[in-house]
């Protein structure tokens, strides 16, 4: 859908708000990388993904991954 977004929340605080490109197909999955890194500390955390936009259905998600990066890494932008 046009105008769709994905939000990533960590412990009730929005960390990333990224546009989801419309590829015109419901089940043709494409990799996306969040526009910013998040810091997840040791211990129990609550991570939430939210589909946002103006349509009833926003996007179809196959899976998501959290990847550990070096502490000295810079933002993916």
PDB file of N, H, CA, C and O in Angstrom:
ATOM      1  N   UNK A   1       0.832  -1.187   0.000  1.00  0.00           N
ATOM      2  CA  UNK A   1       0.000   0.000   0.000  1.00  0.00           C
ATOM      3  C   UNK A   1       0.879   1.253   0.000  1.00  0.00           C
ATOM      4  O   UNK A   1       1.940   1.279   0.623  1.00  0.00           O
ATOM      5  N   UNK A   2       0.438   2.256  -0.683  1.00  0.00           N
ATOM      6  H   UNK A   2      -0.424   2.235  -1.189  1.00  0.00           H
ATOM      7  CA  UNK A   2       1.142   3.534  -0.647  1.00  0.00           C
ATOM      8  C   UNK A   2       0.936   4.189   0.711  1.00  0.00           C
ATOM      9  O   UNK A   2      -0.136   4.065   1.304  1.00  0.00           O
ATOM     10  N   UNK A   3       1.942   4.876   1.202  1.00  0.00           N
ATOM     11  H   UNK A   3       2.813   4.977   0.720  1.00  0.00           H
ATOM     12  CA  UNK A   3       1.839   5.605   2.461  1.00  0.00           C
ATOM     13  C   UNK A   3       1.975   4.748   3.703  1.00  0.00           C
ATOM     14  O   UNK A   3       1.740   5.232   4.810  1.00  0.00           O
ATOM     15  N   UNK A   4       2.349   3.486   3.548  1.00  0.00           N
ATOM     16  H   UNK A   4       2.540   3.092   2.649  1.00  0.00           H
ATOM     17  CA  UNK A   4       2.482   2.599   4.708  1.00  0.00           C
ATOM     18  C   UNK A   4       3.804   2.851   5.428  1.00  0.00           C
ATOM     19  O   UNK A   4       4.794   3.247   4.813  1.00  0.00           O
ATOM     20  N   UNK A   5       3.803   2.620   6.717  1.00  0.00           N
ATOM     21  H   UNK A   5       2.999   2.298   7.216  1.00  0.00           H
ATOM     22  CA  UNK A   5       5.002   2.781   7.534  1.00  0.00           C
ATOM     23  C   UNK A   5       5.109   1.633   8.510  1.00  0.00           C
ATOM     24  O   UNK A   5       4.131   0.938   8.785  1.00  0.00           O
ATOM     25  N   UNK A   6       6.303   1.441   9.030  1.00  0.00           N
ATOM     26  H   UNK A   6       7.097   2.005   8.807  1.00  0.00           H
ATOM     27  CA  UNK A   6       6.539   0.486  10.111  1.00  0.00           C
ATOM     28  C   UNK A   6       7.247   1.236  11.233  1.00  0.00           C
ATOM     29  O   UNK A   6       8.239   1.932  11.013  1.00  0.00           O
ATOM     30  N   UNK A   7       6.714   1.077  12.435  1.00  0.00           N
ATOM     31  H   UNK A   7       5.908   0.512  12.614  1.00  0.00           H
ATOM     32  CA  UNK A   7       7.323   1.691  13.614  1.00  0.00           C
ATOM     33  C   UNK A   7       7.897   0.587  14.481  1.00  0.00           C
ATOM     34  O   UNK A   7       7.297  -0.477  14.632  1.00  0.00           O
ATOM     35  N   UNK A   8       9.064   0.849  15.050  1.00  0.00           N
ATOM     36  H   UNK A   8       9.552   1.713  14.927  1.00  0.00           H
ATOM     37  CA  UNK A   8       9.673  -0.061  16.014  1.00  0.00           C
ATOM     38  C   UNK A   8       9.702   0.650  17.355  1.00  0.00           C
ATOM     39  O   UNK A   8      10.226   1.757  17.477  1.00  0.00           O
ATOM     40  N   UNK A   9       9.133  -0.003  18.357  1.00  0.00           N
ATOM     41  H   UNK A   9       8.707  -0.902  18.258  1.00  0.00           H
ATOM     42  CA  UNK A   9       9.056   0.548  19.705  1.00  0.00           C
ATOM     43  C   UNK A   9       9.867  -0.322  20.650  1.00  0.00           C
ATOM     44  O   UNK A   9       9.875  -1.546  20.523  1.00  0.00           O
ATOM     45  N   UNK A  10      10.538   0.300  21.581  1.00  0.00           N
ATOM     46  H   UNK A  10      10.532   1.294  21.684  1.00  0.00           H
ATOM     47  CA  UNK A  10      11.291  -0.398  22.613  1.00  0.00           C
ATOM     48  C   UNK A  10      10.852   0.165  23.957  1.00  0.00           C
ATOM     49  O   UNK A  10      11.033   1.351  24.231  1.00  0.00           O
ATOM     50  N   UNK A  11      10.271  -0.694  24.794  1.00  0.00           N
ATOM     51  H   UNK A  11      10.124  -1.658  24.571  1.00  0.00           H
ATOM     52  CA  UNK A  11       9.823  -0.282  26.129  1.00  0.00           C
ATOM     53  C   UNK A  11       8.950   0.970  26.086  1.00  0.00           C
ATOM     54  O   UNK A  11       9.190   1.928  26.822  1.00  0.00           O
ATOM     55  N   UNK A  12       7.936   0.957  25.220  1.00  0.00           N
ATOM     56  H   UNK A  12       7.741   0.179  24.622  1.00  0.00           H
ATOM     57  CA  UNK A  12       6.933   2.024  25.089  1.00  0.00           C
ATOM     58  C   UNK A  12       7.474   3.329  24.515  1.00  0.00           C
ATOM     59  O   UNK A  12       6.817   4.363  24.639  1.00  0.00           O
ATOM     60  N   UNK A  13       8.649   3.315  23.894  1.00  0.00           N
ATOM     61  H   UNK A  13       9.183   2.475  23.794  1.00  0.00           H
ATOM     62  CA  UNK A  13       9.208   4.515  23.278  1.00  0.00           C
ATOM     63  C   UNK A  13       9.518   4.211  21.811  1.00  0.00           C
ATOM     64  O   UNK A  13      10.247   3.266  21.512  1.00  0.00           O
ATOM     65  N   UNK A  14       8.959   5.020  20.888  1.00  0.00           N
ATOM     66  H   UNK A  14       8.367   5.788  21.131  1.00  0.00           H
ATOM     67  CA  UNK A  14       9.218   4.799  19.471  1.00  0.00           C
ATOM     68  C   UNK A  14      10.691   5.051  19.149  1.00  0.00           C
ATOM     69  O   UNK A  14      11.243   6.094  19.501  1.00  0.00           O
ATOM     70  N   UNK A  15      11.312   4.094  18.484  1.00  0.00           N
ATOM     71  H   UNK A  15      10.863   3.247  18.199  1.00  0.00           H
ATOM     72  CA  UNK A  15      12.723   4.179  18.143  1.00  0.00           C
ATOM     73  C   UNK A  15      12.946   4.457  16.658  1.00  0.00           C
ATOM     74  O   UNK A  15      13.940   5.076  16.279  1.00  0.00           O
ATOM     75  N   UNK A  16      12.018   3.999  15.823  1.00  0.00           N
ATOM     76  H   UNK A  16      11.210   3.497  16.131  1.00  0.00           H
ATOM     77  CA  UNK A  16      12.182   4.138  14.380  1.00  0.00           C
ATOM     78  C   UNK A  16      10.808   4.214  13.729  1.00  0.00           C
ATOM     79  O   UNK A  16       9.877   3.529  14.152  1.00  0.00           O
ATOM     80  N   UNK A  17      10.682   5.047  12.700  1.00  0.00           N
ATOM     81  H   UNK A  17      11.438   5.603  12.356  1.00  0.00           H
ATOM     82  CA  UNK A  17       9.436   5.233  11.960  1.00  0.00           C
ATOM     83  C   UNK A  17       9.810   5.298  10.480  1.00  0.00           C
ATOM     84  O   UNK A  17      10.174   6.359   9.973  1.00  0.00           O
ATOM     85  N   UNK A  18       9.718   4.154   9.787  1.00  0.00           N
ATOM     86  H   UNK A  18       9.422   3.293  10.199  1.00  0.00           H
ATOM     87  CA  UNK A  18      10.222   4.052   8.417  1.00  0.00           C
ATOM     88  C   UNK A  18       9.107   3.801   7.414  1.00  0.00           C
ATOM     89  O   UNK A  18       8.150   3.082   7.701  1.00  0.00           O
ATOM     90  N   UNK A  19       9.237   4.399   6.236  1.00  0.00           N
ATOM     91  H   UNK A  19      10.015   4.983   6.003  1.00  0.00           H
ATOM     92  CA  UNK A  19       8.298   4.157   5.134  1.00  0.00           C
ATOM     93  C   UNK A  19       8.512   2.750   4.593  1.00  0.00           C
ATOM     94  O   UNK A  19       9.647   2.283   4.492  1.00  0.00           O
ATOM     95  N   UNK A  20       7.418   2.076   4.244  1.00  0.00           N
ATOM     96  H   UNK A  20       6.496   2.455   4.326  1.00  0.00           H
ATOM     97  CA  UNK A  20       7.469   0.750   3.629  1.00  0.00           C
ATOM     98  C   UNK A  20       7.147   0.942   2.151  1.00  0.00           C
ATOM     99  O   UNK A  20       6.037   1.355   1.817  1.00  0.00           O
ATOM    100  N   UNK A  21       8.093   0.651   1.260  1.00  0.00           N
ATOM    101  H   UNK A  21       8.995   0.316   1.531  1.00  0.00           H
ATOM    102  CA  UNK A  21       7.839   0.874  -0.169  1.00  0.00           C
ATOM    103  C   UNK A  21       6.761  -0.066  -0.707  1.00  0.00           C
ATOM    104  O   UNK A  21       6.663  -1.217  -0.282  1.00  0.00           O
ATOM    105  N   UNK A  22       5.962   0.427  -1.632  1.00  0.00           N
ATOM    106  H   UNK A  22       6.041   1.362  -1.977  1.00  0.00           H
ATOM    107  CA  UNK A  22       4.927  -0.361  -2.279  1.00  0.00           C
ATOM    108  C   UNK A  22       5.546  -1.056  -3.490  1.00  0.00           C
ATOM    109  O   UNK A  22       5.927  -0.406  -4.464  1.00  0.00           O
ATOM    110  N   UNK A  23       5.641  -2.386  -3.415  1.00  0.00           N
ATOM    111  H   UNK A  23       5.332  -2.914  -2.624  1.00  0.00           H
ATOM    112  CA  UNK A  23       6.191  -3.115  -4.563  1.00  0.00           C
ATOM    113  C   UNK A  23       5.082  -3.722  -5.427  1.00  0.00           C
ATOM    114  O   UNK A  23       5.367  -4.403  -6.412  1.00  0.00           O
ATOM    115  N   UNK A  24       3.821  -3.479  -5.062  1.00  0.00           N
ATOM    116  H   UNK A  24       3.589  -2.926  -4.262  1.00  0.00           H
ATOM    117  CA  UNK A  24       2.697  -3.925  -5.862  1.00  0.00           C
ATOM    118  C   UNK A  24       2.304  -5.377  -5.674  1.00  0.00           C
ATOM    119  O   UNK A  24       1.370  -5.845  -6.326  1.00  0.00           O
ATOM    120  N   UNK A  25       2.991  -6.104  -4.799  1.00  0.00           N
ATOM    121  H   UNK A  25       3.749  -5.724  -4.270  1.00  0.00           H
ATOM    122  CA  UNK A  25       2.687  -7.520  -4.601  1.00  0.00           C
ATOM    123  C   UNK A  25       2.604  -7.822  -3.112  1.00  0.00           C
ATOM    124  O   UNK A  25       3.437  -7.363  -2.331  1.00  0.00           O
ATOM    125  N   UNK A  26       1.596  -8.596  -2.724  1.00  0.00           N
ATOM    126  H   UNK A  26       0.919  -8.969  -3.359  1.00  0.00           H
ATOM    127  CA  UNK A  26       1.370  -8.891  -1.316  1.00  0.00           C
ATOM    128  C   UNK A  26       2.413  -9.840  -0.743  1.00  0.00           C
ATOM    129  O   UNK A  26       2.804  -9.692   0.415  1.00  0.00           O
ATOM    130  N   UNK A  27       2.871 -10.811  -1.528  1.00  0.00           N
ATOM    131  H   UNK A  27       2.553 -10.930  -2.468  1.00  0.00           H
ATOM    132  CA  UNK A  27       3.775 -11.832  -0.991  1.00  0.00           C
ATOM    133  C   UNK A  27       5.147 -11.840  -1.659  1.00  0.00           C
ATOM    134  O   UNK A  27       5.795 -12.884  -1.727  1.00  0.00           O
ATOM    135  N   UNK A  28       5.589 -10.702  -2.144  1.00  0.00           N
ATOM    136  H   UNK A  28       5.063  -9.853  -2.088  1.00  0.00           H
ATOM    137  CA  UNK A  28       6.934 -10.552  -2.706  1.00  0.00           C
ATOM    138  C   UNK A  28       7.753  -9.757  -1.689  1.00  0.00           C
ATOM    139  O   UNK A  28       7.839  -8.531  -1.766  1.00  0.00           O
ATOM    140  N   UNK A  29       8.348 -10.469  -0.741  1.00  0.00           N
ATOM    141  H   UNK A  29       8.278 -11.465  -0.679  1.00  0.00           H
ATOM    142  CA  UNK A  29       9.030  -9.828   0.379  1.00  0.00           C
ATOM    143  C   UNK A  29      10.356  -9.211  -0.052  1.00  0.00           C
ATOM    144  O   UNK A  29      11.094  -9.787  -0.851  1.00  0.00           O
ATOM    145  N   UNK A  30      10.645  -8.036   0.488  1.00  0.00           N
ATOM    146  H   UNK A  30      10.046  -7.567   1.137  1.00  0.00           H
ATOM    147  CA  UNK A  30      11.898  -7.341   0.222  1.00  0.00           C
ATOM    148  C   UNK A  30      12.505  -6.921   1.555  1.00  0.00           C
ATOM    149  O   UNK A  30      11.799  -6.520   2.480  1.00  0.00           O
ATOM    150  N   UNK A  31      13.821  -7.022   1.630  1.00  0.00           N
ATOM    151  H   UNK A  31      14.394  -7.348   0.878  1.00  0.00           H
ATOM    152  CA  UNK A  31      14.514  -6.648   2.867  1.00  0.00           C
ATOM    153  C   UNK A  31      14.447  -5.138   3.079  1.00  0.00           C
ATOM    154  O   UNK A  31      14.549  -4.360   2.130  1.00  0.00           O
ATOM    155  N   UNK A  32      14.277  -4.741   4.322  1.00  0.00           N
ATOM    156  H   UNK A  32      14.194  -5.373   5.093  1.00  0.00           H
ATOM    157  CA  UNK A  32      14.321  -3.338   4.726  1.00  0.00           C
ATOM    158  C   UNK A  32      15.269  -3.231   5.910  1.00  0.00           C
ATOM    159  O   UNK A  32      15.418  -4.175   6.686  1.00  0.00           O
ATOM    160  N   UNK A  33      15.904  -2.081   6.042  1.00  0.00           N
ATOM    161  H   UNK A  33      15.783  -1.314   5.411  1.00  0.00           H
ATOM    162  CA  UNK A  33      16.774  -1.813   7.181  1.00  0.00           C
ATOM    163  C   UNK A  33      16.274  -0.534   7.832  1.00  0.00           C
ATOM    164  O   UNK A  33      16.064   0.473   7.156  1.00  0.00           O
ATOM    165  N   UNK A  34      16.083  -0.574   9.137  1.00  0.00           N
ATOM    166  H   UNK A  34      16.254  -1.392   9.686  1.00  0.00           H
ATOM    167  CA  UNK A  34      15.624   0.613   9.860  1.00  0.00           C
ATOM    168  C   UNK A  34      16.601   1.759   9.656  1.00  0.00           C
ATOM    169  O   UNK A  34      17.800   1.546   9.477  1.00  0.00           O
ATOM    170  N   UNK A  35      16.074   2.977   9.686  1.00  0.00           N
ATOM    171  H   UNK A  35      15.099   3.150   9.831  1.00  0.00           H
ATOM    172  CA  UNK A  35      16.916   4.149   9.437  1.00  0.00           C
ATOM    173  C   UNK A  35      17.794   4.524  10.632  1.00  0.00           C
ATOM    174  O   UNK A  35      18.643   5.408  10.523  1.00  0.00           O
ATOM    175  N   UNK A  36      17.597   3.861  11.762  1.00  0.00           N
ATOM    176  H   UNK A  36      16.907   3.143  11.851  1.00  0.00           H
ATOM    177  CA  UNK A  36      18.418   4.171  12.933  1.00  0.00           C
ATOM    178  C   UNK A  36      18.680   2.913  13.746  1.00  0.00           C
ATOM    179  O   UNK A  36      17.933   1.938  13.662  1.00  0.00           O
ATOM    180  N   UNK A  37      19.737   2.944  14.526  1.00  0.00           N
ATOM    181  H   UNK A  37      20.343   3.736  14.594  1.00  0.00           H
ATOM    182  CA  UNK A  37      20.059   1.849  15.438  1.00  0.00           C
ATOM    183  C   UNK A  37      19.317   2.072  16.748  1.00  0.00           C
ATOM    184  O   UNK A  37      18.985   3.204  17.099  1.00  0.00           O
ATOM    185  N   UNK A  38      19.060   0.984  17.464  1.00  0.00           N
ATOM    186  H   UNK A  38      19.330   0.065  17.179  1.00  0.00           H
ATOM    187  CA  UNK A  38      18.503   1.098  18.815  1.00  0.00           C
ATOM    188  C   UNK A  38      19.452   0.392  19.772  1.00  0.00           C
ATOM    189  O   UNK A  38      20.156  -0.544  19.393  1.00  0.00           O
ATOM    190  N   UNK A  39      19.458   0.848  20.998  1.00  0.00           N
ATOM    191  H   UNK A  39      18.885   1.608  21.306  1.00  0.00           H
ATOM    192  CA  UNK A  39      20.272   0.207  22.019  1.00  0.00           C
ATOM    193  C   UNK A  39      19.368  -0.634  22.899  1.00  0.00           C
ATOM    194  O   UNK A  39      18.475  -0.115  23.570  1.00  0.00           O
ATOM    195  N   UNK A  40      19.606  -1.931  22.889  1.00  0.00           N
ATOM    196  H   UNK A  40      20.330  -2.352  22.344  1.00  0.00           H
ATOM    197  CA  UNK A  40      18.832  -2.849  23.713  1.00  0.00           C
ATOM    198  C   UNK A  40      19.746  -3.319  24.835  1.00  0.00           C
ATOM    199  O   UNK A  40      20.730  -4.022  24.605  1.00  0.00           O
ATOM    200  N   UNK A  41      19.407  -2.924  26.029  1.00  0.00           N
ATOM    201  H   UNK A  41      18.608  -2.353  26.216  1.00  0.00           H
ATOM    202  CA  UNK A  41      20.229  -3.277  27.193  1.00  0.00           C
ATOM    203  C   UNK A  41      19.938  -4.697  27.663  1.00  0.00           C
ATOM    204  O   UNK A  41      18.911  -5.287  27.328  1.00  0.00           O
ATOM    205  N   UNK A  42      20.851  -5.215  28.430  1.00  0.00           N
ATOM    206  H   UNK A  42      21.686  -4.735  28.703  1.00  0.00           H
ATOM    207  CA  UNK A  42      20.705  -6.552  29.000  1.00  0.00           C
ATOM    208  C   UNK A  42      19.461  -6.606  29.876  1.00  0.00           C
ATOM    209  O   UNK A  42      19.142  -5.644  30.575  1.00  0.00           O
ATOM    210  N   UNK A  43      18.769  -7.724  29.833  1.00  0.00           N
ATOM    211  H   UNK A  43      19.028  -8.505  29.265  1.00  0.00           H
ATOM    212  CA  UNK A  43      17.578  -7.907  30.647  1.00  0.00           C
ATOM    213  C   UNK A  43      16.324  -7.973  29.795  1.00  0.00           C
ATOM    214  O   UNK A  43      16.392  -7.961  28.566  1.00  0.00           O
ATOM    215  N   UNK A  44      15.203  -8.042  30.446  1.00  0.00           N
ATOM    216  H   UNK A  44      15.148  -8.051  31.445  1.00  0.00           H
ATOM    217  CA  UNK A  44      13.916  -8.164  29.753  1.00  0.00           C
ATOM    218  C   UNK A  44      13.524  -6.842  29.108  1.00  0.00           C
ATOM    219  O   UNK A  44      13.541  -5.799  29.761  1.00  0.00           O
ATOM    220  N   UNK A  45      13.173  -6.885  27.833  1.00  0.00           N
ATOM    221  H   UNK A  45      13.159  -7.733  27.303  1.00  0.00           H
ATOM    222  CA  UNK A  45      12.776  -5.703  27.070  1.00  0.00           C
ATOM    223  C   UNK A  45      11.491  -6.025  26.311  1.00  0.00           C
ATOM    224  O   UNK A  45      11.221  -7.191  26.024  1.00  0.00           O
ATOM    225  N   UNK A  46      10.702  -5.014  25.986  1.00  0.00           N
ATOM    226  H   UNK A  46      10.922  -4.067  26.219  1.00  0.00           H
ATOM    227  CA  UNK A  46       9.505  -5.187  25.181  1.00  0.00           C
ATOM    228  C   UNK A  46       9.731  -4.486  23.844  1.00  0.00           C
ATOM    229  O   UNK A  46       9.905  -3.269  23.785  1.00  0.00           O
ATOM    230  N   UNK A  47       9.723  -5.280  22.769  1.00  0.00           N
ATOM    231  H   UNK A  47       9.581  -6.269  22.817  1.00  0.00           H
ATOM    232  CA  UNK A  47       9.891  -4.751  21.416  1.00  0.00           C
ATOM    233  C   UNK A  47       8.573  -4.938  20.686  1.00  0.00           C
ATOM    234  O   UNK A  47       7.995  -6.024  20.694  1.00  0.00           O
ATOM    235  N   UNK A  48       8.100  -3.861  20.049  1.00  0.00           N
ATOM    236  H   UNK A  48       8.570  -2.978  20.043  1.00  0.00           H
ATOM    237  CA  UNK A  48       6.816  -3.910  19.356  1.00  0.00           C
ATOM    238  C   UNK A  48       6.978  -3.306  17.967  1.00  0.00           C
ATOM    239  O   UNK A  48       7.610  -2.262  17.809  1.00  0.00           O
ATOM    240  N   UNK A  49       6.401  -3.969  16.952  1.00  0.00           N
ATOM    241  H   UNK A  49       5.887  -4.817  17.081  1.00  0.00           H
ATOM    242  CA  UNK A  49       6.335  -3.440  15.596  1.00  0.00           C
ATOM    243  C   UNK A  49       4.902  -3.012  15.339  1.00  0.00           C
ATOM    244  O   UNK A  49       3.965  -3.745  15.656  1.00  0.00           O
ATOM    245  N   UNK A  50       4.725  -1.826  14.764  1.00  0.00           N
ATOM    246  H   UNK A  50       5.486  -1.231  14.506  1.00  0.00           H
ATOM    247  CA  UNK A  50       3.389  -1.325  14.484  1.00  0.00           C
ATOM    248  C   UNK A  50       3.298  -0.958  13.008  1.00  0.00           C
ATOM    249  O   UNK A  50       4.140  -0.230  12.482  1.00  0.00           O
ATOM    250  N   UNK A  51       2.258  -1.478  12.345  1.00  0.00           N
ATOM    251  H   UNK A  51       1.575  -2.070  12.773  1.00  0.00           H
ATOM    252  CA  UNK A  51       1.939  -1.077  10.975  1.00  0.00           C
ATOM    253  C   UNK A  51       1.124   0.198  11.067  1.00  0.00           C
ATOM    254  O   UNK A  51       0.087   0.223  11.730  1.00  0.00           O
ATOM    255  N   UNK A  52       1.580   1.258  10.409  1.00  0.00           N
ATOM    256  H   UNK A  52       2.423   1.238   9.871  1.00  0.00           H
ATOM    257  CA  UNK A  52       0.833   2.509  10.456  1.00  0.00           C
ATOM    258  C   UNK A  52       0.573   3.003   9.040  1.00  0.00           C
ATOM    259  O   UNK A  52       1.244   2.602   8.089  1.00  0.00           O
ATOM    260  N   UNK A  53      -0.403   3.872   8.923  1.00  0.00           N
ATOM    261  H   UNK A  53      -0.948   4.198   9.695  1.00  0.00           H
ATOM    262  CA  UNK A  53      -0.799   4.420   7.635  1.00  0.00           C
ATOM    263  C   UNK A  53      -2.301   4.625   7.622  1.00  0.00           C
ATOM    264  O   UNK A  53      -2.955   4.513   8.658  1.00  0.00           O
ATOM    265  N   UNK A  54      -2.850   4.924   6.455  1.00  0.00           N
ATOM    266  H   UNK A  54      -2.318   5.015   5.613  1.00  0.00           H
ATOM    267  CA  UNK A  54      -4.268   5.254   6.356  1.00  0.00           C
ATOM    268  C   UNK A  54      -5.123   4.112   5.831  1.00  0.00           C
ATOM    269  O   UNK A  54      -6.346   4.242   5.795  1.00  0.00           O
ATOM    270  N   UNK A  55      -4.527   3.000   5.424  1.00  0.00           N
ATOM    271  H   UNK A  55      -3.533   2.894   5.453  1.00  0.00           H
ATOM    272  CA  UNK A  55      -5.269   1.876   4.864  1.00  0.00           C
ATOM    273  C   UNK A  55      -5.584   0.836   5.930  1.00  0.00           C
ATOM    274  O   UNK A  55      -4.902   0.756   6.952  1.00  0.00           O
ATOM    275  N   UNK A  56      -6.636   0.029   5.684  1.00  0.00           N
ATOM    276  H   UNK A  56      -7.191   0.094   4.854  1.00  0.00           H
ATOM    277  CA  UNK A  56      -6.986  -1.030   6.627  1.00  0.00           C
ATOM    278  C   UNK A  56      -5.842  -2.041   6.744  1.00  0.00           C
ATOM    279  O   UNK A  56      -5.495  -2.458   7.849  1.00  0.00           O
ATOM    280  N   UNK A  57      -5.257  -2.437   5.608  1.00  0.00           N
ATOM    281  H   UNK A  57      -5.540  -2.099   4.711  1.00  0.00           H
ATOM    282  CA  UNK A  57      -4.089  -3.307   5.587  1.00  0.00           C
ATOM    283  C   UNK A  57      -2.906  -2.480   5.143  1.00  0.00           C
ATOM    284  O   UNK A  57      -2.992  -1.780   4.134  1.00  0.00           O
ATOM    285  N   UNK A  58      -1.806  -2.538   5.866  1.00  0.00           N
ATOM    286  H   UNK A  58      -1.736  -3.106   6.686  1.00  0.00           H
ATOM    287  CA  UNK A  58      -0.647  -1.708   5.561  1.00  0.00           C
ATOM    288  C   UNK A  58       0.420  -2.452   4.761  1.00  0.00           C
ATOM    289  O   UNK A  58       0.829  -2.007   3.689  1.00  0.00           O
ATOM    290  N   UNK A  59       0.857  -3.570   5.288  1.00  0.00           N
ATOM    291  H   UNK A  59       0.525  -3.931   6.160  1.00  0.00           H
ATOM    292  CA  UNK A  59       1.914  -4.347   4.652  1.00  0.00           C
ATOM    293  C   UNK A  59       1.895  -5.756   5.207  1.00  0.00           C
ATOM    294  O   UNK A  59       1.262  -6.025   6.228  1.00  0.00           O
ATOM    295  N   UNK A  60       2.582  -6.641   4.538  1.00  0.00           N
ATOM    296  H   UNK A  60       3.096  -6.423   3.709  1.00  0.00           H
ATOM    297  CA  UNK A  60       2.662  -8.041   4.934  1.00  0.00           C
ATOM    298  C   UNK A  60       4.094  -8.315   5.375  1.00  0.00           C
ATOM    299  O   UNK A  60       5.029  -8.032   4.626  1.00  0.00           O
ATOM    300  N   UNK A  61       4.284  -8.856   6.564  1.00  0.00           N
ATOM    301  H   UNK A  61       3.525  -9.086   7.173  1.00  0.00           H
ATOM    302  CA  UNK A  61       5.611  -9.078   7.132  1.00  0.00           C
ATOM    303  C   UNK A  61       5.918 -10.564   7.176  1.00  0.00           C
ATOM    304  O   UNK A  61       5.149 -11.348   7.733  1.00  0.00           O
ATOM    305  N   UNK A  62       7.041 -10.948   6.590  1.00  0.00           N
ATOM    306  H   UNK A  62       7.666 -10.311   6.138  1.00  0.00           H
ATOM    307  CA  UNK A  62       7.469 -12.342   6.662  1.00  0.00           C
ATOM    308  C   UNK A  62       8.176 -12.609   7.989  1.00  0.00           C
ATOM    309  O   UNK A  62       7.839 -13.569   8.681  1.00  0.00           O
ATOM    310  N   UNK A  63       9.158 -11.770   8.354  1.00  0.00           N
ATOM    311  H   UNK A  63       9.432 -10.990   7.792  1.00  0.00           H
ATOM    312  CA  UNK A  63       9.865 -11.898   9.628  1.00  0.00           C
ATOM    313  C   UNK A  63      10.666 -10.625   9.869  1.00  0.00           C
ATOM    314  O   UNK A  63      10.801  -9.786   8.979  1.00  0.00           O
ATOM    315  N   UNK A  64      11.192 -10.493  11.076  1.00  0.00           N
ATOM    316  H   UNK A  64      11.082 -11.176  11.799  1.00  0.00           H
ATOM    317  CA  UNK A  64      12.121  -9.402  11.335  1.00  0.00           C
ATOM    318  C   UNK A  64      13.278  -9.935  12.150  1.00  0.00           C
ATOM    319  O   UNK A  64      13.150 -10.926  12.869  1.00  0.00           O
ATOM    320  N   UNK A  65      14.412  -9.261  12.028  1.00  0.00           N
ATOM    321  H   UNK A  65      14.516  -8.455  11.444  1.00  0.00           H
ATOM    322  CA  UNK A  65      15.631  -9.689  12.716  1.00  0.00           C
ATOM    323  C   UNK A  65      16.221  -8.532  13.497  1.00  0.00           C
ATOM    324  O   UNK A  65      16.167  -7.378  13.071  1.00  0.00           O
ATOM    325  N   UNK A  66      16.779  -8.857  14.633  1.00  0.00           N
ATOM    326  H   UNK A  66      16.823  -9.794  14.979  1.00  0.00           H
ATOM    327  CA  UNK A  66      17.598  -7.911  15.382  1.00  0.00           C
ATOM    328  C   UNK A  66      19.034  -8.389  15.225  1.00  0.00           C
ATOM    329  O   UNK A  66      19.330  -9.562  15.453  1.00  0.00           O
ATOM    330  N   UNK A  67      19.907  -7.501  14.842  1.00  0.00           N
ATOM    331  H   UNK A  67      19.666  -6.548  14.656  1.00  0.00           H
ATOM    332  CA  UNK A  67      21.295  -7.851  14.589  1.00  0.00           C
ATOM    333  C   UNK A  67      22.198  -7.051  15.515  1.00  0.00           C
ATOM    334  O   UNK A  67      22.093  -5.827  15.599  1.00  0.00           O
ATOM    335  N   UNK A  68      23.073  -7.746  16.201  1.00  0.00           N
ATOM    336  H   UNK A  68      23.158  -8.740  16.133  1.00  0.00           H
ATOM    337  CA  UNK A  68      24.034  -7.062  17.061  1.00  0.00           C
ATOM    338  C   UNK A  68      25.083  -6.371  16.179  1.00  0.00           C
ATOM    339  O   UNK A  68      25.615  -6.969  15.244  1.00  0.00           O
ATOM    340  N   UNK A  69      25.365  -5.124  16.490  1.00  0.00           N
ATOM    341  H   UNK A  69      24.933  -4.639  17.250  1.00  0.00           H
ATOM    342  CA  UNK A  69      26.381  -4.362  15.766  1.00  0.00           C
ATOM    343  C   UNK A  69      27.454  -3.892  16.736  1.00  0.00           C
ATOM    344  O   UNK A  69      27.224  -3.783  17.941  1.00  0.00           O
ATOM    345  N   UNK A  70      28.592  -3.626  16.203  1.00  0.00           N
ATOM    346  H   UNK A  70      28.778  -3.715  15.225  1.00  0.00           H
ATOM    347  CA  UNK A  70      29.703  -3.125  17.003  1.00  0.00           C
ATOM    348  C   UNK A  70      29.291  -1.814  17.674  1.00  0.00           C
ATOM    349  O   UNK A  70      28.592  -1.000  17.070  1.00  0.00           O
ATOM    350  N   UNK A  71      29.718  -1.611  18.906  1.00  0.00           N
ATOM    351  H   UNK A  71      30.286  -2.272  19.397  1.00  0.00           H
ATOM    352  CA  UNK A  71      29.393  -0.394  19.644  1.00  0.00           C
ATOM    353  C   UNK A  71      29.893   0.867  18.955  1.00  0.00           C
ATOM    354  O   UNK A  71      29.363   1.948  19.210  1.00  0.00           O
ATOM    355  N   UNK A  72      30.892   0.764  18.093  1.00  0.00           N
ATOM    356  H   UNK A  72      31.323  -0.114  17.886  1.00  0.00           H
ATOM    357  CA  UNK A  72      31.446   1.937  17.423  1.00  0.00           C
ATOM    358  C   UNK A  72      30.808   2.173  16.059  1.00  0.00           C
ATOM    359  O   UNK A  72      31.211   3.096  15.352  1.00  0.00           O
ATOM    360  N   UNK A  73      29.814   1.356  15.666  1.00  0.00           N
ATOM    361  H   UNK A  73      29.487   0.606  16.240  1.00  0.00           H
ATOM    362  CA  UNK A  73      29.177   1.499  14.354  1.00  0.00           C
ATOM    363  C   UNK A  73      28.421   2.824  14.275  1.00  0.00           C
ATOM    364  O   UNK A  73      28.019   3.382  15.297  1.00  0.00           O
ATOM    365  N   UNK A  74      28.234   3.314  13.071  1.00  0.00           N
ATOM    366  H   UNK A  74      28.561   2.861  12.242  1.00  0.00           H
ATOM    367  CA  UNK A  74      27.479   4.530  12.853  1.00  0.00           C
ATOM    368  C   UNK A  74      26.108   4.201  12.302  1.00  0.00           C
ATOM    369  O   UNK A  74      25.881   3.085  11.836  1.00  0.00           O
ATOM    370  N   UNK A  75      25.192   5.151  12.348  1.00  0.00           N
ATOM    371  H   UNK A  75      25.376   6.057  12.727  1.00  0.00           H
ATOM    372  CA  UNK A  75      23.819   4.957  11.875  1.00  0.00           C
ATOM    373  C   UNK A  75      23.814   4.483  10.431  1.00  0.00           C
ATOM    374  O   UNK A  75      24.695   4.861   9.659  1.00  0.00           O
ATOM    375  N   UNK A  76      22.809   3.639  10.036  1.00  0.00           N
ATOM    376  H   UNK A  76      22.093   3.332  10.663  1.00  0.00           H
ATOM    377  CA  UNK A  76      22.766   3.118   8.681  1.00  0.00           C
ATOM    378  C   UNK A  76      22.436   4.155   7.623  1.00  0.00           C
ATOM    379  O   UNK A  76      22.500   3.839   6.435  1.00  0.00           O
ATOM    380  N   UNK A  77      22.086   5.373   7.996  1.00  0.00           N
ATOM    381  H   UNK A  77      22.033   5.629   8.961  1.00  0.00           H
ATOM    382  CA  UNK A  77      21.777   6.429   6.993  1.00  0.00           C
ATOM    383  C   UNK A  77      23.018   6.940   6.354  1.00  0.00           C
ATOM    384  O   UNK A  77      22.954   7.820   5.497  1.00  0.00           O
TER     385      UNK A  77
END
